[in-house]
Each structure stands twice: as C-alpha cells, then as structure tokens.
C-alpha cells in the first residue's frame, strides 16, 4: 500500500511470475518496465509472453509425465493439454 500510494518512480520492477498475473496491476500503476523471473518450469501460458517457442511435439507439458521421446498419441495429448491450459488461463 505504501508503494502504491507514493509518487516514487522506478527504473525497473523485478517480479516472480510463477502462476499468476496479479502483480501486473502493480506494474501498471507504477508505470515501469518489468523483468519477470520464474523459479520453476514455465507454465504453458508463459511461453508466448517471453517469446520462447513452445513446440508440443518435442517439449512435454509441465502437467504431463511424458519424456521428450513421445509416441504420436502422447504428442497429440501433449498438444491438446498445452492449448487447453492456455485457453483456460485466458
């Protein structure tokens, strides 16, 4: 509250983006560039945000217990899982 109610200016904001965008309201209020860090694997909806390609045919979803050596059925399920989770997040 103290930071939000102050008129302080910030050069950059470092924030954790584990699973939510809740702190993006603070970023908008402070009008500063943001550097987002993740202490775990990226969630499916973070790949687009950071400009990292997510290739479901070779990169298993965080929520599926597949290796990078998937069968066709596993690749299909991986693709569906990733896009379903991204759709639900939006």
ZIUR-V863379 format. One record per residue. N is the residue number from 1. RES is the residue in one small letter. SS is DSSP state (H for helix, E for strand, C for the rest). PSI is psi in radians with two decimals (* if undefined). Layout:
# ZIUR-V863379
((N | RES | SS | PSI) (N | RES | SS | PSI))
This chain:
# ZIUR-V863379
((1 | x | C | -0.72) (2 | x | H | -0.77) (3 | x | H | -0.75) (4 | x | H | -0.59) (5 | x | H | -0.13) (6 | x | C | 2.91) (7 | x | C | 0.42) (8 | x | C | 2.57) (9 | x | C | 2.47) (10 | x | C | 2.46) (11 | x | C | -0.65) (12 | x | E | 2.66) (13 | x | E | 2.21) (14 | x | E | 2.27) (15 | x | E | 2.68) (16 | x | E | 2.35) (17 | x | C | 0.81) (18 | x | C | -1.02) (19 | x | C | 0.18) (20 | x | C | 2.82) (21 | x | C | 0.31) (22 | x | C | -0.69) (23 | x | C | -0.13) (24 | x | H | -0.41) (25 | x | H | -0.65) (26 | x | H | -0.75) (27 | x | H | -0.80) (28 | x | H | -0.77) (29 | x | H | -0.71) (30 | x | H | -0.20) (31 | x | C | 0.98) (32 | x | C | 2.66) (33 | x | E | 2.68) (34 | x | E | 2.45) (35 | x | E | 2.01) (36 | x | E | 2.34) (37 | x | E | 2.64) (38 | x | C | 2.21) (39 | x | C | 0.08) (40 | x | C | -3.06) (41 | x | C | 2.64) (42 | x | C | 2.43) (43 | x | C | 2.73) (44 | x | C | -0.55) (45 | x | C | -0.10) (46 | x | H | -0.40) (47 | x | H | -0.84) (48 | x | H | -0.67) (49 | x | H | -0.66) (50 | x | H | 0.03) (51 | x | C | 0.42) (52 | x | C | 2.14) (53 | x | C | 2.45) (54 | x | C | 1.92) (55 | x | C | 1.68) (56 | x | C | -0.27) (57 | x | C | -0.36) (58 | x | C | -0.30) (59 | x | C | 1.91) (60 | x | C | 2.53) (61 | x | C | 2.58) (62 | x | C | -0.50) (63 | x | C | -0.06) (64 | x | C | 2.52) (65 | x | C | 0.88) (66 | x | C | 2.72) (67 | x | C | -3.09) (68 | x | C | 0.00) (69 | x | C | 1.32) (70 | x | C | 2.62) (71 | x | C | 3.01) (72 | x | H | -0.77) (73 | x | H | -0.73) (74 | x | H | -0.69) (75 | x | H | -0.71) (76 | x | H | -0.81) (77 | x | H | -0.65) (78 | x | H | -0.80) (79 | x | H | -0.85) (80 | x | H | -0.74) (81 | x | H | -0.83) (82 | x | H | -0.85) (83 | x | H | -0.53) (84 | x | H | -0.81) (85 | x | H | -0.70) (86 | x | H | -0.70) (87 | x | H | -0.70) (88 | x | H | -0.56) (89 | x | H | -0.62) (90 | x | C | *))
